[in-house]
Amino acid sequence: MKILVTGGAGFIGSHLIDKLLSNGIEVICLDNFNDYYSPERKRKNIAHNLSNKNFTLIKGDITDNALLDTIFNKNKIAKIVHLAARAGVRPSLDDPGLYTKVNILGTLNLLEQARKHAIKTFIFSSSSSVYGSNKKMPFSETDVTENQISPYAITKKSGEMICKFYSETYGVHITCLRFFTVYGPRGRPDMAPYKFTELIAKGCQIEMYGDGSSRRDYTYVSDVVEGILLSLEKSPKYEIINLGNGNPVELKRFISTIEELLGKRANIVKKPMPKGDVLATYADISKAKKILGYNPKVSIEEGLKNLIEWYKS
């Protein structure tokens, strides 16, 4: 069985590939190594797998249909984990066209390949950002999601709708996983867990948006990977499922935990909340538990400890 992982050199993708390879599964990693953050970081994420006979790396773009045709015609792919996307809420406000092209058209291209090649299992990486400015907590998959406040969030909501169409019309089994602020070793340098760790460690200023009472449902990467693996195994016909921790953490507590683990005080500069940011995310994970058997295990203290130890190394 071959599994295609798009965005496989990224943060979540590289951890997922490690786990798949350790289980003896053949993996094709498709990544375009774009410059949203350093491509060299992504190369390091997968460098240790390049000699594995079950690992194939393809540099390319999900918007390139000719390349996708070649990949799918040459390989008997059984399942697709689609993690590739133009990431980031705030940058999407500056270039909505790019986000639309990659995140919507790219997803459609892959779904077309699944349809043409009769691939029955497709995992789509959605985002907690689809909940937008919803006030009800925790966020449940049954909530109305019509209040996205960034182009990035809109592209993820659109992806879910396209997936639903392909499931209902062409019989592709699709699980849309709404990730909640994933963090851990190899984490994206633009996200708070890595960024705050580095800045506090170096004695630089950190920007705290608002009064520090905003909350995020930080989810450790190994828990998210476990959720993806369970989705591949269960392969429901069509489901939208939250993958969070179910325990939102206030920004002030988050910063103080990093301070304690580093043994350094943060130099905090207060800033207003940026456009596109929400005040809180909080996942209702009861559906994930029921359908997948998902059970996140890593606390924020343990997860940040692992991240900081990796950063120091």
C-alpha positions in Angstrom: 0.0 0.0 0.0 1.3 3.4 -1.0 0.1 6.6 0.8 0.6 10.0 -0.8 1.2 12.8 1.7 1.0 16.3 0.3 2.9 18.9 2.2 4.9 16.0 3.6 8.1 18.0 4.3 6.2 20.4 6.5 5.7 20.2 10.3 2.7 17.8 10.6 3.5 16.0 7.4 7.0 15.1 8.3 5.9 13.7 11.7 3.1 11.7 10.0 5.6 10.3 7.5 7.9 9.2 10.3 5.1 7.2 11.8 3.9 5.7 8.5 7.4 4.6 7.6 7.9 3.1 11.1 4.8 1.0 10.4 6.4 -0.3 7.2 4.1 1.7 4.9 5.3 3.0 1.5 5.1 6.8 1.4 5.2 9.3 -1.4 6.0 12.8 -0.1 4.9 15.6 -2.4 6.0 19.1 -1.4 6.8 22.3 -3.3 9.2 23.7 -0.7 7.7 27.1 -1.0 9.3 30.1 0.8 6.5 30.8 3.3 9.2 29.8 5.7 12.7 28.5 5.1 12.7 25.6 2.6 15.9 24.4 4.3 13.8 23.7 7.5 11.5 21.4 5.5 14.5 19.6 3.9 15.9 19.0 7.4 12.4 17.6 8.5 12.7 14.7 6.1 16.5 14.3 5.6 16.6 11.3 7.9 14.1 9.4 5.6 15.8 9.9 2.3 17.7 6.6 2.5 14.5 4.7 3.4 13.5 2.4 0.6 9.8 3.0 1.4 10.1 6.8 1.0 9.9 8.7 -2.2 10.3 12.5 -2.3 8.8 14.4 -5.2 9.3 18.2 -5.4 6.2 19.7 -7.1 3.0 21.7 -6.7 -0.5 20.5 -6.2 -1.7 23.1 -8.8 0.4 21.3 -11.5 -2.1 18.9 -13.1 0.5 17.4 -15.5 2.7 16.5 -12.6 -0.2 15.0 -10.6 -1.2 12.9 -13.7 2.4 11.5 -13.8 2.5 10.7 -10.1 -0.8 8.9 -10.1 -0.3 7.1 -13.4 3.1 5.7 -12.3 2.1 4.8 -8.7 -0.7 2.6 -7.3 -1.7 5.0 -4.6 -4.2 3.6 -2.1 -4.8 6.6 0.2 -4.2 10.3 0.2 -3.4 12.6 3.1 -3.7 16.1 1.8 -1.8 18.5 4.1 -0.4 20.8 1.5 -1.8 24.3 1.7 -0.7 27.9 1.8 -0.7 28.5 5.5 -1.3 31.4 7.8 -4.3 33.5 8.6 -2.7 37.0 8.6 -0.7 36.6 5.3 -3.8 35.4 3.5 -5.2 38.9 4.0 -2.4 40.3 1.8 -2.7 37.7 -1.0 -6.2 36.1 -1.2 -5.6 35.0 -4.8 -2.6 32.8 -4.0 -4.5 31.2 -1.1 -7.5 30.5 -3.3 -5.4 29.0 -6.1 -3.4 26.7 -3.8 -5.9 25.8 -1.2 -9.0 25.4 -3.3 -7.8 24.6 -6.8 -5.0 22.3 -5.4 -7.6 20.4 -3.3 -9.9 20.0 -6.3 -7.0 18.7 -8.4 -6.2 16.0 -5.9 -9.9 15.0 -5.5 -10.0 14.6 -9.3 -7.1 12.2 -9.1 -8.9 10.3 -6.4 -12.0 10.0 -8.5 -10.1 9.0 -11.7 -8.0 6.4 -9.9 -10.8 5.0 -7.7 -8.9 6.0 -4.5 -11.4 5.5 -1.7 -9.6 7.1 1.3 -8.9 10.8 1.4 -7.9 12.9 4.4 -8.3 16.7 4.1 -6.5 19.0 6.5 -9.0 21.7 7.5 -8.7 24.2 10.3 -10.3 25.5 13.5 -10.3 28.9 11.7 -13.4 27.8 9.8 -15.3 28.5 13.0 -14.4 32.2 12.6 -16.1 34.6 15.0 -18.4 31.9 16.5 -19.2 32.8 20.1 -20.4 29.4 21.3 -17.8 27.3 23.1 -16.6 24.7 22.6 -16.6 24.6 18.8 -18.7 21.6 17.6 -18.8 20.1 14.1 -22.6 20.8 14.1 -22.1 24.6 14.5 -23.0 26.9 11.7 -19.8 28.0 10.1 -20.6 31.0 8.0 -18.5 33.6 9.8 -14.9 33.1 8.6 -12.8 36.3 9.0 -9.8 35.5 6.8 -9.3 34.3 3.2 -7.3 31.3 4.7 -10.3 30.3 6.7 -12.6 30.7 3.7 -10.4 28.4 1.6 -10.5 25.7 4.3 -14.3 25.9 4.5 -14.5 25.8 0.7 -12.3 22.7 0.7 -14.7 21.0 3.1 -17.6 21.7 0.8 -15.8 20.4 -2.3 -14.9 17.3 -0.3 -18.5 16.7 0.6 -19.5 16.9 -3.1 -16.8 14.4 -4.1 -17.9 12.0 -1.4 -21.6 12.2 -2.2 -21.2 12.2 -6.0 -18.2 9.9 -6.6 -18.1 7.8 -3.5 -14.7 8.9 -2.2 -14.4 8.3 1.6 -13.3 11.7 2.9 -12.4 12.8 6.5 -12.0 16.6 6.9 -9.9 17.1 10.1 -10.1 20.5 11.7 -6.7 21.0 13.4 -6.5 23.2 16.4 -3.1 25.1 16.8 -0.8 22.2 16.4 2.7 22.6 18.0 5.8 20.6 18.9 9.3 19.8 17.6 9.8 21.1 14.0 6.9 23.5 14.5 6.4 26.4 12.1 8.5 29.4 13.0 5.7 31.8 12.4 3.5 30.2 15.1 3.5 31.3 18.7 4.9 28.2 20.3 8.2 28.2 18.3 8.4 32.0 17.9 7.9 32.7 21.6 10.4 30.0 22.6 13.1 31.4 20.3 12.5 35.1 21.2 12.4 34.5 25.0 15.5 32.2 24.8 17.4 35.0 23.0 16.2 37.8 25.3 14.2 39.5 22.5 10.9 41.2 22.7 7.7 39.2 22.2 4.4 40.8 21.1 1.4 39.9 23.2 -1.8 40.6 21.3 -4.6 42.0 23.5 -4.5 41.7 27.3 -3.3 38.1 27.3 -6.7 36.6 27.9 -7.1 35.2 24.4 -7.2 31.4 24.4 -6.0 28.7 22.0 -6.6 24.9 22.1 -3.0 23.9 21.6 -2.7 20.4 20.3 0.5 18.4 20.4 1.7 17.1 17.1 1.9 13.4 18.1 -1.8 13.6 19.1 -2.7 15.0 15.7 -0.7 12.4 13.9 -2.6 9.7 15.9 -5.9 11.3 14.8 -4.8 11.2 11.2 -3.7 7.5 11.5 -7.1 6.6 13.0 -8.8 8.4 10.2 -6.9 6.4 7.6 -7.8 3.2 9.4 -11.5 4.0 10.0 -12.0 5.8 6.6 -15.6 7.0 7.2 -17.7 7.9 4.1 -17.7 11.6 4.9 -17.1 13.3 8.2 -15.8 16.6 9.6 -13.9 16.0 12.8 -12.2 18.3 15.3 -8.7 17.3 16.2 -7.9 19.4 19.3 -6.8 18.9 22.9 -10.1 20.1 24.4 -8.3 22.3 27.0 -7.8 25.9 25.8 -4.9 27.8 27.3 -4.8 31.5 28.0 -2.0 33.4 26.3 -0.7 34.7 29.6 -0.4 31.1 31.0 1.1 29.9 27.7 3.9 32.6 28.0 4.5 32.0 31.7 4.9 28.2 31.0 7.6 28.9 28.4 9.3 31.3 30.8 9.4 28.7 33.5 10.7 26.0 31.2 13.4 28.2 29.8 14.2 29.8 33.1 14.0 33.3 31.5 11.6 36.2 31.8 9.8 37.4 28.6 10.2 41.0 27.5 6.6 41.6 26.5 5.2 44.3 24.3 1.4 44.6 24.2 -0.2 45.0 20.8 -3.8 45.2 19.6 -5.4 42.0 18.2 -4.6 41.7 14.5 -7.3 41.5 11.8 -8.3 37.9 11.1 -7.4 36.6 14.6 -10.1 35.2 16.9 -10.2 35.6 20.6 -10.6 31.9 21.4 -10.5 28.4 20.0 -11.8 25.4 21.9 -12.5 22.0 20.3 -15.4 19.8 21.2 -13.6 16.4 20.6 -16.5 14.1 21.6 -17.1 13.2 17.9 -13.4 12.4 17.4 -13.5 10.1 20.5 -16.7 8.4 19.3 -15.9 7.8 15.7 -12.1 7.5 15.7 -11.3 6.5 19.3 -9.1 9.7 19.5 -7.7 10.5 22.9 -5.1 13.3 23.1 -2.5 12.5 25.7 0.0 15.4 25.8 -0.5 18.3 28.2 0.6 21.8 27.4 3.4 21.6 30.0 4.7 18.3 28.5 4.3 19.5 25.0 6.2 22.7 25.5 8.9 20.9 27.4 9.4 18.6 24.4 9.4 21.6 22.0 12.0 23.5 24.1 14.3 20.5 24.5 14.2 20.0 20.7 14.8 23.8 20.2 17.8 23.7 22.5 19.3 20.7 20.6 
